[in-house]
């Protein structure tokens, strides 16, 4: 009886080993999917893109109040990023310098380390100048996107159309 039990145990271990060798996908950790979320930040919107490897791109940041004391970056975008456990923005992409698109950028620069600040680089409005100065003080890499350029972040490609 003991011999039969030992044989069954040996056979079970052998089958388990063969199963592991033949089915490595069963034991591999699945990568999380690409996450793209649009946030309602008032007149415009903000887009948060999180790559499967966890890098984060934020496109536009919403408006800033007329007094400059509050903005949608502080009220909406930053809390959303924190809810994901994000501690760094790898790429902050500002499509154009209207306040409803870049009004929350300074708050995000203050609250998160930012790797690259990408903008069109053509307009020099006071708010954009303020954003650029804040980025320079924090040693953020500045880049000006050009039509037709591809921006790649962790294998995710974004093409600049205009």
matplotlib code that plots the C-alpha trace (Angstrom):
import matplotlib.pyplot as plt

x = [0.0, 2.8, 4.5, 1.3, 1.0, 4.6, 4.2, 1.1, 2.9, 5.9, 3.6, 1.7, 5.0, 6.2, 3.0, 3.1, 6.7, 5.7, 2.7, 4.9, 7.4, 4.7, 2.5, 4.7, 2.0, -0.1, 2.6, 3.6, 2.3, -0.1, 0.9, -1.8, -3.4, -2.8, -5.0, -6.3, -8.7, -10.2, -10.9, -13.6, -11.7, -14.4, -14.3, -11.6, -10.5, -7.3, -6.1, -4.1, -2.3, -0.6, 1.5, 1.5, 4.9, 3.5, 4.8, 2.4, 1.7, -0.7, -2.2, -3.5, -4.4, -7.6, -8.3, -7.0, -9.3, -9.3, -7.5, -4.9, -5.6, -7.1, -7.0, -8.2, -4.7, -4.9, -8.6, -9.0, -5.9, -3.6, -6.1, -6.8, -3.1, -2.7, -5.7, -3.7, -0.6, 1.3, 4.3, 5.9, 4.6, 7.0, 5.6, 3.4, 2.1, 0.5, -1.3, -1.5, -1.2, -4.9, -5.7, -8.2, -5.5, -2.5, -4.1, -3.3, 0.2, 2.0, 0.1, 1.2, 4.8, 4.6, 3.1, 4.9, 8.3, 8.0, 10.4, 9.6, 7.4, 6.3, 4.6, 4.2, 6.8, 5.3, 3.3, 4.7, 1.7, 2.2, 0.8, 2.9, 6.0, 5.1, 4.7, 8.1, 9.8, 8.4, 9.6, 13.1, 13.3, 12.5, 15.1, 12.3, 13.4, 11.7, 10.8, 8.8, 6.7, 6.5, 3.9, 4.5, 6.7, 6.3, 6.4, 7.2, 6.7, 7.5, 6.5, 3.3, 3.5, 1.7, 1.8, 1.7, -0.9, -0.8]
y = [0.0, 2.4, 1.6, 2.5, 5.8, 6.6, 5.8, 8.0, 10.9, 10.6, 10.5, 13.6, 15.5, 14.5, 15.6, 18.9, 19.5, 18.7, 21.0, 23.9, 23.4, 23.2, 26.0, 28.9, 31.4, 30.1, 31.2, 34.5, 37.7, 39.5, 43.1, 45.6, 47.2, 50.6, 53.0, 56.2, 58.3, 61.7, 63.9, 66.6, 69.7, 72.3, 73.9, 71.5, 68.1, 66.5, 63.1, 60.7, 57.9, 55.2, 52.7, 48.9, 49.4, 52.3, 55.4, 58.4, 61.0, 63.9, 65.8, 69.3, 70.2, 72.3, 75.8, 78.1, 80.4, 84.1, 84.9, 82.2, 80.7, 77.4, 75.3, 72.0, 70.5, 70.8, 69.9, 67.1, 65.9, 65.6, 63.7, 61.3, 60.6, 60.0, 57.6, 55.5, 55.6, 57.8, 59.5, 60.9, 62.3, 61.2, 63.5, 66.6, 67.5, 70.9, 71.2, 75.0, 77.9, 78.8, 78.9, 76.1, 73.8, 74.8, 76.4, 73.4, 72.8, 74.7, 72.7, 69.5, 70.7, 71.6, 68.3, 65.7, 65.3, 65.7, 64.2, 66.2, 69.2, 69.1, 72.2, 73.8, 76.4, 79.0, 81.2, 83.3, 84.2, 85.1, 81.9, 79.8, 81.7, 81.1, 77.4, 77.2, 79.1, 76.7, 73.7, 75.2, 75.8, 72.1, 71.0, 69.5, 68.8, 71.2, 70.1, 71.7, 69.3, 69.8, 68.7, 65.1, 64.3, 61.1, 61.2, 57.8, 56.9, 53.3, 51.9, 54.0, 56.3, 59.6, 61.4, 65.2, 66.1, 69.9]
z = [0.0, 0.8, -2.5, -4.4, -2.5, -3.2, -6.9, -7.1, -5.3, -7.7, -10.7, -9.4, -8.9, -12.4, -14.0, -12.2, -13.4, -17.0, -16.7, -15.4, -18.3, -20.9, -19.6, -18.5, -19.3, -16.4, -14.0, -15.6, -14.2, -16.5, -17.4, -16.6, -19.6, -21.1, -19.1, -20.8, -18.6, -19.5, -16.6, -16.5, -15.6, -16.5, -20.0, -21.3, -20.3, -19.1, -20.1, -18.0, -19.8, -17.7, -19.6, -18.8, -17.1, -15.0, -16.6, -16.6, -19.2, -18.4, -21.3, -20.3, -16.8, -16.8, -15.8, -13.1, -11.1, -11.9, -8.6, -9.3, -5.8, -7.1, -10.2, -11.7, -11.4, -7.6, -7.3, -9.9, -11.6, -8.6, -6.4, -9.3, -9.8, -6.0, -6.1, -8.6, -6.4, -9.0, -7.5, -10.7, -14.0, -16.7, -19.4, -18.9, -22.4, -22.7, -26.1, -26.2, -23.7, -23.1, -19.4, -19.6, -20.9, -18.7, -15.7, -13.4, -14.6, -11.9, -9.2, -10.8, -11.0, -7.3, -6.2, -8.4, -9.9, -13.7, -16.2, -19.4, -20.0, -23.6, -25.2, -28.6, -27.7, -30.0, -27.7, -24.9, -22.8, -19.2, -17.8, -20.1, -19.1, -15.5, -16.1, -18.0, -15.1, -12.5, -14.7, -15.0, -11.2, -10.8, -13.5, -15.7, -19.2, -21.7, -25.2, -28.0, -30.0, -33.7, -36.2, -37.3, -34.4, -32.5, -28.7, -27.2, -23.6, -22.5, -25.9, -26.2, -29.2, -29.5, -32.8, -32.9, -35.5, -35.5]

ax = plt.figure().add_subplot(projection="3d")
ax.plot(x, y, z, "-o")
ax.set_aspect("equal")
plt.show()
